[in-house]
Amino acid sequence: MIADPQEPASLNPLYLQGRIGYEISELGYTYATNYDSYGNVVPDVAVAVPSLANGGISTDGKRVTYRLRRDVTWQDGVSLNSRDIVGPNIVGLASLFARQCEAVRRIYDN
């Protein structure tokens, strides 16, 4: 339960900002990465946080690859796959990062 003096503008995490946005998104959404209690980026449904060292970020910095964990399932037991990530939800994300993002592609499924 969250107690806040005002209603959020949206339940879509792409449109939320600040503390209330984080609190609401944590209740209903899972992310490729998240933050630990020290503010470090940690994997959530991703196997690892992309970096140059693990090959998740290309040497030119133009490609970021997230590898999904194979043990993640939806509430109904169906496995999460790349179609769930690069699908309907990506439209909002791509519009927010249109200047920085040339393309979003699904490379393969788990």
Buried (B, 14 or more C-beta within 10 A) or exposed (E): EEEEEEEBEEBBBBEBEEEBBEBBBEEEBEBBBBEEEEEEBEBBBBBBBBEEEEEBBEEEEEBEEBBBBEEBEEEEEEBBBBEBBBEEBBEEBBEEEEEEEEEEEEEEEE
